[in-house]
């Protein structure tokens, strides 16, 4: 099987522990339980703490020009990963390599589910051994690690 073009690769993130709670809403409309985003929408990654790396994507809910404001800015969506201490560069390198070497076009970056729909205990999935979880997790109904903001900044 040939490698996929990076622009054809999809990245999957899920931050709930119980698959029964993967209903798209974790306390607010902008707090998603899971999301799959095209790698082509990834704009930048940066350290946010010693153990957190935030990935920013072109917004999936906003389009430029939606408010008809000349100076509006479309707000980026973000996913916050928890990582081993000060391993930001290595995790970024793992993600880029996974995107560039994908044969299926689908990468599970993070899936923190440990209980599936049948109630069976399953293992979490991380695309890098240096990823330890998702940021912003308090509970399955209060998870802020995936943020898809549906507003614009501008006058």
C-alpha positions in Angstrom: 0.0 0.0 0.0 1.3 3.4 -0.9 1.8 6.3 1.5 -1.0 8.8 1.7 -0.4 12.4 0.9 -0.2 14.4 4.1 -3.2 16.5 3.0 -5.3 13.3 2.8 -4.5 12.2 6.4 -7.2 12.5 9.1 -6.2 12.9 12.8 -8.5 11.5 15.5 -8.6 12.7 19.1 -10.9 11.4 21.9 -10.7 12.5 25.5 -13.4 10.7 27.4 -12.8 7.6 29.6 -16.2 5.9 28.9 -17.2 5.3 25.3 -20.9 5.8 26.3 -20.0 9.5 27.0 -18.6 10.1 23.5 -21.6 12.1 22.5 -19.9 15.2 21.2 -20.6 17.5 24.1 -18.5 17.8 27.3 -20.3 20.6 29.1 -20.5 23.2 26.4 -21.1 23.4 22.7 -17.4 24.3 22.2 -16.1 21.4 24.3 -16.1 18.3 22.2 -15.6 14.7 23.4 -13.9 13.7 20.2 -13.0 15.1 16.8 -11.4 14.0 13.6 -9.5 16.8 11.7 -7.7 16.8 8.5 -3.9 17.0 9.0 -4.0 19.7 6.3 -5.8 22.0 8.8 -2.9 21.7 11.3 -1.3 25.2 11.5 1.0 25.1 14.5 2.0 23.3 17.7 3.5 24.8 20.8 4.4 24.0 24.4 1.8 25.3 26.8 3.4 23.9 30.0 6.3 21.5 30.7 3.8 18.6 30.2 1.3 20.0 27.7 1.5 20.5 23.9 -1.3 22.4 22.1 -2.1 21.7 18.5 -3.9 24.5 16.6 -6.1 23.9 13.5 -8.0 26.0 11.1 -11.4 26.3 12.6 -14.0 23.7 11.7 -16.9 25.9 12.7 -15.9 29.3 11.3 -15.2 30.6 7.8 -13.5 33.8 7.0 -16.0 36.5 6.1 -18.9 35.0 8.2 -19.5 38.3 10.0 -18.8 40.5 7.0 -16.1 42.4 9.0 -13.1 43.6 7.1 -10.8 43.0 10.1 -12.3 39.8 11.5 -10.0 36.9 12.5 -11.2 33.3 12.4 -10.3 31.7 15.7 -8.4 28.5 15.5 -9.5 25.2 17.1 -7.2 23.5 19.5 -6.4 20.1 21.0 -4.2 19.9 24.1 -2.1 16.8 24.6 -0.5 15.8 27.9 3.1 14.6 27.3 6.1 13.4 29.2 8.0 16.3 30.8 9.8 18.6 28.3 9.4 16.2 25.3 7.6 18.7 23.1 10.0 18.5 20.2 10.0 14.7 20.2 6.2 14.5 20.2 5.9 17.1 17.4 8.5 15.0 15.4 6.4 11.8 16.1 3.2 13.5 14.8 4.8 14.9 11.7 6.4 11.5 10.9 3.1 9.7 11.5 1.3 12.1 9.1 4.0 11.8 6.4 4.2 8.0 6.7 0.5 7.2 6.9 -0.6 4.3 4.7 -4.3 4.3 5.8 -5.0 8.0 5.9 -6.2 7.7 9.5 -4.2 8.3 12.7 -5.5 7.9 16.2 -3.4 10.6 17.9 -5.1 10.1 21.3 -8.0 7.8 22.4 -8.4 7.8 26.2 -11.3 5.5 26.3 -10.8 2.7 28.9 -14.4 1.4 28.9 -16.1 0.5 25.7 -19.9 0.4 24.9 -20.0 -3.2 26.1 -18.5 -2.2 29.5 -15.3 -4.0 28.7 -12.0 -2.5 29.9 -9.7 -1.6 27.0 -6.4 0.1 26.6 -5.9 3.8 25.8 -4.3 4.5 22.4 -1.5 7.1 21.8 0.3 7.7 18.5 3.5 8.5 20.4 4.8 6.7 23.6 5.5 10.2 24.9 1.8 11.2 24.9 0.2 10.5 28.2 -3.4 11.9 27.8 -5.5 14.9 26.9 -5.4 18.2 28.7 -8.4 19.7 30.4 -9.9 16.4 31.6 -11.9 16.7 34.9 -14.6 14.2 34.0 -16.4 12.8 30.9 -18.9 15.6 31.2 -16.3 18.4 31.9 -13.5 18.0 29.4 -11.9 21.1 27.8 -9.0 19.5 25.9 -10.7 19.9 22.5 -11.9 23.4 21.9 -13.8 24.4 18.7 -14.7 28.0 19.1 -17.7 29.3 17.1 -17.0 33.0 17.3 -14.9 35.6 15.5 -12.7 38.3 16.8 -13.0 41.7 15.1 -15.1 44.8 15.1 
